[in-house]
Amino acid sequence: MTSTPAVSGGCPMGYGAQAPADHHGYEPFAMENPFPAYERMRTEQPVMFDERTGLYVVTRYDDVKEVFEKWETFCSENAQAPVRKRGPQATGIMNDGGFTAYSGLSARRPPEHTRIRAVAQKAFTPRRFKALEPMIRENVKASISSMISRGDNHGDIVSDLAYSLPTITILTLIGEDISLVDTYKRWSDARAAMTWGDLSDEEQIPYAHDLVEYWDRCQELVARAHATGGDNLTADLVKAQSEGAEISDHEIASLLYSLLFAGHETTTTFISNCVRVLLEHRDAWDAVVANPKQIPKALDEVLRYSGSIVGWRRKALTDTEVGGVQIPEGGELLLLMGSANRDESRFENGEDFDITRANARDHLSFGFGIHYCLGNMLAKLQAKIALEELTSALPDLQLVDAQSIPFRKNLSFRVPEQINVTLNVN
């Protein structure tokens, strides 16, 4: 199919028509239930220019995967750029505070990306994850016991379990004080809001101060590793540098800046979504209770059906096209993995949740290609342990009201803020 080039400020032509006024029901920052709009877009306009965000929204599996794969044509340099331009006050705060953080890996391009990832992979090893497993399990058990011991038969999966567990894990991994869970959560919320949120200039101000503090701490961690060493990821990176690895202190600090966000924020959401989705599909929960060996397959199906990240950005380096729609050089794309993962051309009955699905691992929730998520094994390990312990201790766990779960407004992350449950302890 041929298509007419996009006109600046309007919708590109493709698949027969421009988007209607309601954009097929798609609201960029609304995350309560974006999936009906995703399905309509896949059918009616798989690549849609959204003039509200200035992004070409890509919704079909093959198109999303192709863009991820073609890093020479579609670069990642905009992946961490603010969706809404920083206001003058926030910019001043961050400039005055010496904020120079850059993406650890996700927004970097080869050969820089290749060089830094090679160093990070040598430190980010299965051995380190395995060493963390006993601590993770004990933390899960302690959280469940604390929830039960209150005696009110109620809990919130987000605040009672998923909030602190991944944060303690990532802080331990990089050699940080685990008493700073709330501080890092505050900094991470600031980063999510400033990068992928829809904030006014005034609303940005407190978050700008948070990001300056966050970046200062990342640099302090690198300096401390130089001074005292240690048995942690930060010390491993500094040691690699001293042995000749080509990585600067600024790049190590930028890796920490990314890991300390991605390493827990999306895992908190992943654990929350695992419990939420399984409880919404009671047969699946009961199947996992009866046979915990099904948990790994259930994790992949949750990632496919309701991943933590539903959209990620790319930029065209040349005039090109995606799905029959012309994309101009410099055009920015939003790849909706949350839509691609339900594309029925790839996943039969894609709108259905099925933990026996044979190809659930084909999901794109960890990305694809050179930027495939470095921490995917650690995220899945923590979710696996959380489900093992929850289904064992609380097999009759129930959602209070699936329809009332609030989701944070965001362009890329689908984050449940509260998941109220009844424990039904025997």
N, C-alpha and C positions, 0 to 999 in steps of 0.2 A: 504494500500500500504506500502511495506517495502522500506527502503532507505538505501543507503550506508553512513556510517559516513563521515563527512566532513574531508577533508585533509587540514591541516594548510596551509594557503596562497592561497588556491584555492576555487572554488565554491563547495558547497555541492551538492550531487546528490539528486534528488527528482523530481517527475513528469516527469521522462523520460530522462532529459538531463541537462547538464550544461548551464549556461547563455552564449549566443553568445557574440562576441566581443563588440557589441554595448550595452550590458546590457539591451536589450529590449527598448533602447532609453532613459533609465533612467540616468539622470545626477543629482547627489546628491544635488548640491548647486544651480541649475538652477530652477527658480520659475516662469518664464514667462507663461508657460503652461505645467505643468508636467502631466496632466491628461491622454493624449494618452499613455504615457509610463506606467502609473499606470494600465491602462486597459489591455495593453499587458502583463504586469507582472502577473496580476490576472489570465489571461488565460493561459499563457505559463510557468510561474515559480513563483507561489504565495509566496514562501519563497526563496529568492535569496541571496547568500553571495556576498557582494560587496567588493572586495579586495581593492578598492580605499579608503574606509572608515573603513574597518575591521568590518562591521556591517552585520548582517543577516536582510535583508529587508523583512518585512512582510506586505502583501497587502490585504488579504481577511478579510472581516468583522468578521466572526466567529473566525478566528485565532487571530486577533488583540484584540477582546473583551476577549477571553480566557486568553491571556497573561496578560492583565490588571487585570483580575479577580484573577489570581493565583499568588498573591503577595508573597506567601511562596516559590514559585519556581522561579519567575522572579522578582528580587528586583529592586528598583528604584534608587539605590545609584549612578548610572551613569547618571541620568537624567540631572544633572546640570554640569557634568564634561566637560571640554573643548574638542571639537571634534578634534582640533589640539593641540598638546602638547604645553604648554607655553614655550617660548624660555628663555634662561638664563637671558637676560636683563629684560624682563617683570617679571620673577620670582623674580629677585633681588629687583626690584622696589616695588613689592607687599609685599615681606617679610620684607623689610626695613620699609615699611609704616604700618606694623602691620595689614595687611589684613588677617583676620581670618573668614570672612563671610562664612556661610554655608546655605544650603537650608532652607527656612522656613518650608516647609512640603514636597514638591514634591520628594525630594531625600532621605527622611528619611524613616526608616522601623519601624514597630511595634516592641516593645511596645513604643518606643520613639515617633513615629509618632502619635500613638493613644493618648498619654498623651498631646502632644502639640496641636494637632487639637482640642481636647476637650476644652482646654482653649480658643483657638482662636474662636471657634464657638460661645461661650458665648458672645464674644465681637463683632463678625462679624454678627450682627443681622438685620433682616428686619426692625426693628424700626430705626436703623441708616440709612438704605437705604431710607426709607420713608421720613426721615427728610431732606435728601439731594435733594429730587425730585424737590421742587420749585427752588432751586439754579440751578440745571441741566437745567431745562426748560428755565430759564431766560438767562443762558449762551448760550444755543442753539439759542434762539431768537436774542440775541445780535450779535452772529456770522453771522446769516443769514442777519440781517439788515445791518451789516458792509459790507458784500459782495455785497448786492444790492446797497448800498449808493455810492460805487465807481463809478457807472454809466457806466461801460464799458461792461456790460451785460455778463461778464465772471467771472468764479471763479475756484478754485481748492478745491475740497471737503476735501482733506487731510489737506492742510495748512490753509484753511479758516474755517474749522469746526472741523474735527476729531483730529487734532494735539493737541489742548489745552484742549478741553472739558474733556476727561477722566483724564487728568493730574490734572486739577484743582479739579476734584471730589475726586481723591484719596489723593491729598495733604490735602484737607479739612477734609477728613475722618480720616487721621492719625494725624492731628493737625500741619501741616507744612505750611510755608509761601507760598501763592499761586503765589507770584511774582517770584518764582524759577522754573517756568514751563520749561524754556529753559535749565536750569541747569540739571533738572531731565531727560529731554529728552536726553541731551548729555550723562549723566551717563548711561541711559538705552540703548542707542545705543552702548555704550562701552561694556556693559554686553552682549548684543546680539552678537556683533562681536567677543568678546573674547570667548564666550561659544559655539556658534553654527556657527561661521564663519570659513572661510578658509584663515587665515592671515599668512603672513610671520613673522619671528621673529622681523624684523624691524617695520612692520606695527602694531605689538602688543604694542609697547612702549607707545604711547600717551594714549591708552586705559587703560593700566595698571595704569597710574597716575590717570585717571578718576575713576577707581574702588576703589582706595585707598581713594579718596575724598568721594565717595559715601558711603563706609563703615563707615568712620569717622562720616558722618552726621547721619547715622542710630543710631550709638551709642550715639551721642549728643541728639537725639530726646528722647531716653530712659532716659538719665540722666535728661533732662529737665522735663519729665513727673514725675520723682521721686521728683524733686524740687518744681514744681508748680502745678502738677495735670492738670486738664482740662476736657473738655467735648469732647473727641475724642477717637479713637480706641487705640492709644498708651497709653493714661492715663487709659483706661479700663483694658488693659493688666497688667499694673503696679499695679493697684488697686487690680486686681485678685491675683497677686503675693503676695501683702501685706496681703491679707486675707487667704493665705494658698495654693493657686494654685501652683502646682509644675511646675514652668517655670522660667528659669534664665534670667538675663538681656541679656546675649549673645543670648539666644534663641529668646527673644523678638526682639532684633536688627536684627536677621536673618530673622524673620518674616517680619519685615519692609523692609529689603533688597529685599525680594521676592515680597511683596505686591506692593512696589513702582515701581517695574518693571511690574509684571503681571497685576497689577490693572489698568494700563493705556496703556501699549504698545500693548497688544492684543486687547484692546477695541478700541483704535484708528484704528487698522486694521479692526476690526469687523464693526465699523460704516462705514468706507471707503468701505468695501466690500458690505455692505448692499446697499448703494447707487449705486455703480458700477454695481452689478449684476442685480438689479432691472431695472436700466436704459438700460442695455444690453438686457433685456427681457421686451420690452416696454408694452406688454399686462399686465404683472405683475405689473409694475409701475402704469399703468392707473387703474388697479383693486384696488390697495391700495389707490390711490388718491380718487377713487369713494367711497371706503368703508374702512376707517382707522381701523375698527375692524379686518381686515385681517392682520394687521401688526404683531401680535404675531406669527401667523403661517408662515408668510414670514420670520421672524427672524430665526425660526428653519430651514427653508428650505435653507436660506443663510448659516447657520452654517453647514448644511449637504453638500451643493453643493460647498461652497468655504470658509471653515473655516480659521481662523487666523493661527492656528497651524496645519500643515499637517503631522508632524512626531514627535514622542517622543520615548525616549530610555529606554531600560530595560536590565538587565543582568541576565543570567541563573546562579542559585546557585548550580545546579547539572546537570549531564548529563540528557538531556531530548529531546523532539522533539516538533516541531511546524509544523502543516500541512504536516506531513509525512517526514519532514526533521530533521535529528538529529542535536541537538545543544549541544556542549560540555560545561561542567562546565566552567564558566567564559566567555562564548560566549556572545557578546553584540548584542542586537537587535534594529532595528529601526522600530517602529510600524507606518505605514503610514495610519493615520486616514483619510487623504485626499483621499486615495484610498478606504479604507474600507467604507467610507460614500457614495461611488458610486457603491458599489458591488451590482450587479443585483440579486444576490441570496437573498439579504435583501431588496433592494429598486428597485421596478419595474421601468424599464427605468431610471436607476440611473444616466445616463449622461444628462438627461433632468432636467431643472429647473421648478418646479411646486409648487406654493405656496398653492395649495389645497391638496398636498400629505398627506395622512392620517397618515403615520408613520415617518414623518420627525424628530420628537423628539427622535427617536432611534439613531440619529447620535452620534458619539463618539468624537466630537470636544472638549468636556469638560472632556474627559477621561471616566473612568468607574471604579467602585469599590471604594476602600478606599481612592484613590487619586483624586476622582471626584472634579472638580474645586470648591473651597470654594466661589469664587466671581462671580459665574455664574449669580446670580440674579441681581447683580449690573451692570454687563456688558449688560444684556438684557434690563434692565431698561433704561440705557443711549441710547442704540440703538433705542429702542422703541420711546423715546421722540424725538430723532433726526429725525426719519422718520415721526413722526406725524407733527412736525413743518415744515420740508422741503416740504412734500407733500401738506401741507396747503398753505404755502407761495409761493412755486415755483412748481406748478403742471405741468408746461410745461418744466421743467428742461431737458436738453439733454446732453449726452456725446459728446465731441468734436471728439474723435477718440478712440474707445475702443481698437483697435489693437496696439496703441502706448503707452499704459500704462506701465511704467517701474516697475519691481518688484526687490526688493533687493535680492542679492545672500545670501542664508542661508540654512542650513540643515533642519531646523524645522519650520520656520515661513515664511508664504507667504504674504509679505508686499508690497502693491502698494505704490510707492513713490509719485505719482502725479496722480490726476484724474481731468482732465480739463473738465469743463462743460460750456454750454451756458445757461444763466438764463431764457431768454425769459420772462422777467417781463412784465406783462400787463400794 
